[in-house]
């Protein structure tokens, strides 16, 4: 069983709804959990736990079907090869 108790707070005086700092236009939030789950679901690389987490996140947002796929950030396209240098 996977249990999550999350609280995500965003200060609207610092970050806008896209995660961009309104003071200096930098992006401290490059990619959301929803986007990462959506990409991995699309690419069929989620574990069973990951798939359950995606289902949970999808069920929390009633405004769009398939929340995680809907919010995929297409500006970032990481591949496994990009991370190999960190795991030698």
N, CA, C and O of each residue as an XYZ file, in Angstrom:
352
protein
N       0.846     -1.167      0.000
C       0.000      0.000      0.000
C       0.896      1.237      0.000
O       1.884      1.306      0.731
N       0.545      2.177     -0.805
C       1.279      3.427     -0.908
C       0.445      4.524     -0.281
O      -0.680      4.782     -0.711
N       0.999      5.173      0.740
C       0.293      6.283      1.378
C       1.135      7.541      1.230
O       2.342      7.532      1.469
N       0.488      8.603      0.838
C       1.166      9.885      0.694
C       0.412     10.947      1.457
O      -0.818     11.000      1.425
N       1.142     11.776      2.129
C       0.562     12.929      2.796
C       1.407     14.122      2.358
O       2.442     14.414      2.957
N       0.959     14.801      1.321
C       1.743     15.873      0.721
C       1.075     17.225      0.915
O      -0.147     17.354      0.852
N       1.894     18.206      1.148
C       1.441     19.582      1.149
C       2.396     20.359      0.256
O       3.594     20.432      0.531
N       1.874     20.924     -0.789
C       2.692     21.713     -1.699
C       2.225     23.151     -1.597
O       1.062     23.472     -1.843
N       3.162     24.006     -1.228
C       2.829     25.417     -1.073
C       3.620     26.229     -2.090
O       4.814     26.012     -2.292
N       2.944     27.144     -2.708
C       3.578     28.028     -3.680
C       3.250     29.451     -3.274
O       2.082     29.813     -3.132
N       4.261     30.238     -3.093
C       4.055     31.640     -2.753
C       3.784     32.405     -4.048
O       4.693     32.562     -4.863
N       2.548     32.887     -4.261
C       2.224     33.578     -5.506
C       2.979     34.891     -5.683
O       2.965     35.476     -6.766
N       3.628     35.347     -4.637
C       4.430     36.554     -4.761
C       5.826     36.249     -5.287
O       6.590     37.163     -5.600
N       6.160     34.957     -5.385
C       7.484     34.562     -5.854
C       7.407     33.718     -7.123
O       8.108     33.999     -8.095
N       6.555     32.678     -7.122
C       6.438     31.803     -8.288
C       5.058     31.922     -8.909
O       4.054     31.949     -8.198
N       5.005     31.993    -10.222
C       3.697     31.990    -10.874
C       3.210     30.553    -11.035
O       3.882     29.623    -10.589
N       2.071     30.360    -11.654
C       1.483     29.022    -11.773
C       2.304     28.080    -12.642
O       2.082     26.869    -12.608
N       3.245     28.603    -13.417
C       4.115     27.769    -14.255
C       5.455     27.482    -13.593
O       6.335     26.883    -14.211
N       5.620     27.909    -12.326
C       6.858     27.651    -11.606
C       7.974     28.618    -11.936
O       9.132     28.354    -11.612
N       7.653     29.733    -12.572
C       8.668     30.724    -12.939
C       8.717     31.801    -11.863
O       7.682     32.319    -11.443
N       9.924     32.133    -11.422
C      10.128     33.168    -10.423
C       9.750     34.511    -11.040
O      10.339     34.916    -12.042
N       8.777     35.204    -10.456
C       8.309     36.458    -11.050
C       9.281     37.607    -10.823
O       9.145     38.666    -11.437
N      10.267     37.407     -9.940
C      11.231     38.466     -9.677
C      12.374     38.487    -10.687
O      12.835     39.558    -11.081
N      12.837     37.301    -11.109
C      13.974     37.259    -12.027
C      13.741     36.384    -13.263
O      14.662     36.183    -14.054
N      12.537     35.869    -13.435
C      12.132     35.065    -14.603
C      12.906     33.747    -14.732
O      12.923     33.146    -15.807
N      13.544     33.296    -13.650
C      14.223     31.997    -13.678
C      13.217     30.898    -13.376
O      12.147     31.152    -12.823
N      13.572     29.686    -13.741
C      12.699     28.535    -13.541
C      13.279     27.591    -12.487
O      13.936     26.614    -12.847
N      13.057     27.854    -11.198
C      13.567     26.935    -10.181
C      12.863     25.585    -10.234
O      13.433     24.571     -9.832
N      11.645     25.569    -10.721
C      10.903     24.315    -10.888
C      10.960     23.968    -12.365
O      10.205     24.514    -13.169
N      11.860     23.056    -12.718
C      12.046     22.724    -14.132
C      10.960     21.792    -14.647
O      10.473     21.951    -15.767
N      10.586     20.822    -13.826
C       9.608     19.858    -14.292
C       8.837     19.325    -13.090
O       9.413     19.069    -12.033
N       7.550     19.163    -13.261
C       6.706     18.722    -12.158
C       6.696     17.203    -12.048
O       7.052     16.493    -12.988
N       6.283     16.725    -10.890
C       6.108     15.291    -10.689
C       5.105     14.749    -11.698
O       5.296     13.670    -12.260
N       4.037     15.502    -11.922
C       3.018     15.071    -12.886
C       3.621     14.872    -14.272
O       3.309     13.894    -14.951
N       4.471     15.785    -14.690
C       5.100     15.692    -15.998
C       5.997     14.457    -16.090
O       5.961     13.733    -17.084
N       6.791     14.223    -15.066
C       7.692     13.062    -15.058
C       6.884     11.768    -15.075
O       7.210     10.839    -15.814
N       5.823     11.707    -14.257
C       4.962     10.518    -14.254
C       4.301     10.325    -15.615
O       4.195      9.201    -16.106
N       3.858     11.423    -16.221
C       3.223     11.342    -17.536
C       4.163     10.816    -18.601
O       3.776      9.977    -19.414
N       5.406     11.306    -18.604
C       6.383     10.849    -19.591
C       6.711      9.375    -19.397
O       6.784      8.613    -20.362
N       6.907      8.980    -18.142
C       7.240      7.579    -17.881
C       6.063      6.661    -18.167
O       6.258      5.525    -18.599
N       4.857      7.129    -17.934
C       3.674      6.335    -18.262
C       3.559      6.181    -19.780
O       3.305      5.089    -20.288
N       3.748      7.282    -20.485
C       3.703      7.267    -21.957
C       4.747      6.299    -22.532
O       4.477      5.568    -23.484
N       5.947      6.314    -21.929
C       7.051      5.484    -22.419
C       7.036      4.077    -21.832
O       7.897      3.255    -22.145
N       6.046      3.809    -20.974
C       5.875      2.496    -20.339
C       7.105      2.087    -19.527
O       7.560      0.945    -19.599
N       7.638      3.047    -18.747
C       8.804      2.760    -17.913
C       8.504      2.899    -16.423
O       9.425      2.925    -15.607
N       7.227      2.989    -16.064
C       6.875      3.090    -14.650
C       6.849      1.708    -14.002
O       6.410      0.727    -14.602
N       7.328      1.660    -12.771
C       7.195      0.431    -11.986
C       5.734      0.297    -11.555
O       4.921      1.182    -11.822
N       5.407     -0.796    -10.896
C       4.036     -0.962    -10.411
C       3.683      0.141     -9.414
O       2.576      0.680     -9.443
N       4.620      0.471     -8.539
C       4.367      1.565     -7.585
C       4.218      2.898     -8.303
O       3.360      3.709     -7.956
N       5.050      3.114     -9.293
C       4.954      4.347    -10.076
C       3.622      4.462    -10.785
O       3.036      5.542    -10.860
N       3.147      3.342    -11.305
C       1.853      3.332    -11.982
C       0.729      3.641    -10.994
O      -0.213      4.359    -11.328
N       0.829      3.097     -9.776
C      -0.193      3.396     -8.757
C      -0.143      4.867     -8.361
O      -1.182      5.490     -8.146
N       1.062      5.421     -8.266
C       1.195      6.838     -7.939
C       0.583      7.693     -9.049
O      -0.104      8.676     -8.770
N       0.833      7.319    -10.312
C       0.246      8.059    -11.430
C      -1.275      7.996    -11.381
O      -1.947      9.003    -11.602
N      -1.813      6.829    -11.093
C      -3.267      6.683    -10.988
C      -3.819      7.562     -9.873
O      -4.876      8.176    -10.023
N      -3.100      7.620     -8.757
C      -3.529      8.465     -7.641
C      -3.526      9.937     -8.040
O      -4.500     10.653     -7.810
N      -2.429     10.380     -8.635
C      -2.325     11.787     -9.046
C      -3.398     12.110    -10.081
O      -4.028     13.165    -10.015
N      -3.607     11.205    -11.038
C      -4.657     11.421    -12.045
C      -6.027     11.558    -11.390
O      -6.843     12.375    -11.818
N      -6.280     10.765    -10.357
C      -7.604     10.785     -9.715
C      -7.843     12.052     -8.897
O      -8.990     12.408     -8.629
N      -6.774     12.730     -8.501
C      -6.925     13.935     -7.684
C      -7.392     15.145     -8.490
O      -8.045     16.037     -7.950
N      -7.064     15.176     -9.765
C      -7.438     16.306    -10.612
C      -8.645     15.919    -11.461
O      -8.527     15.138    -12.405
N      -9.779     16.461    -11.122
C     -11.016     16.145    -11.851
C     -11.250     17.089    -13.030
O     -12.224     16.929    -13.765
N     -10.359     18.078    -13.217
C     -10.582     19.075    -14.268
C     -10.151     18.602    -15.650
O     -10.676     19.071    -16.660
N      -9.193     17.671    -15.700
C      -8.734     17.144    -16.984
C      -8.606     15.630    -16.892
O      -8.236     15.104    -15.842
N      -8.908     14.922    -17.979
C      -8.648     13.475    -17.958
C      -7.150     13.236    -18.109
O      -6.465     14.006    -18.782
N      -6.646     12.191    -17.498
C      -5.222     11.843    -17.610
C      -4.315     13.023    -17.235
O      -3.508     13.485    -18.042
N      -4.465     13.492    -16.012
C      -3.735     14.659    -15.505
C      -2.244     14.602    -15.852
O      -1.695     15.570    -16.378
N      -1.593     13.485    -15.565
C      -0.143     13.410    -15.762
C       0.253     13.569    -17.224
O       1.214     14.272    -17.534
N      -0.473     12.927    -18.116
C      -0.167     13.073    -19.544
C      -0.501     14.483    -20.034
O       0.205     15.032    -20.879
N      -1.560     15.056    -19.509
C      -1.968     16.405    -19.905
C      -0.890     17.431    -19.558
O      -0.647     18.367    -20.321
N      -0.242     17.249    -18.397
C       0.729     18.238    -17.920
C       2.170     17.901    -18.271
O       3.088     18.424    -17.640
N       2.393     17.045    -19.256
C       3.765     16.762    -19.689
C       4.405     18.065    -20.180
O       3.846     18.783    -21.008
N       5.588     18.341    -19.644
C       6.336     19.528    -20.044
C       7.202     19.133    -21.236
O       8.205     18.438    -21.072
N       6.823     19.565    -22.419
C       7.520     19.163    -23.631
C       8.822     19.932    -23.867
O       9.559     19.637    -24.807
N       9.100     20.914    -23.012
C      10.365     21.648    -23.138
C      11.540     20.812    -22.662
O      12.681     21.076    -23.040
N      11.273     19.798    -21.828
C      12.343     18.974    -21.276
C      12.175     17.553    -21.769
O      11.108     16.956    -21.625
N      13.228     17.018    -22.347
C      13.170     15.675    -22.905
C      14.405     14.909    -22.460
O      15.341     14.719    -23.236
N      14.401     14.473    -21.214
C      15.540     13.742    -20.673
C      15.483     12.291    -21.107
O      14.409     11.700    -21.217
N      16.620     11.745    -21.345
C      16.736     10.331    -21.692
C      17.674      9.681    -20.686
O      18.417     10.365    -19.983
N      17.632      8.370    -20.623
C      18.469      7.639    -19.677
C      19.945      7.985    -19.855
O      20.679      8.081    -18.872
N      20.384      8.171    -21.094
C      21.785      8.475    -21.362
C      22.217      9.780    -20.697
O      23.394      9.944    -20.376
N      21.281     10.712    -20.484
C      21.614     11.985    -19.867
C      22.004     11.825    -18.399
O      22.684     12.687    -17.840
N      21.576     10.724    -17.770
C      21.823     10.536    -16.353
C      22.935      9.528    -16.068
O      23.337      9.381    -14.914
N      23.431      8.847    -17.061
C      24.465      7.835    -16.850
C      25.709      8.438    -16.212
O      26.372      7.766    -15.423
N      26.042      9.674    -16.527
C      27.244     10.306    -15.972
C      27.148     10.472    -14.459
O      28.170     10.584    -13.782
N      25.919     10.489    -13.919
C      25.744     10.647    -12.483
C      25.794      9.322    -11.720
O      25.906      9.314    -10.494
N      25.712      8.213    -12.437
C      25.621      6.904    -11.787
C      26.753      5.984    -12.269
O      26.497      4.895    -12.783
N      27.970      6.418    -12.102
C      29.129      5.597    -12.527
C      29.587      4.716    -11.396
O      30.543      3.957    -11.554
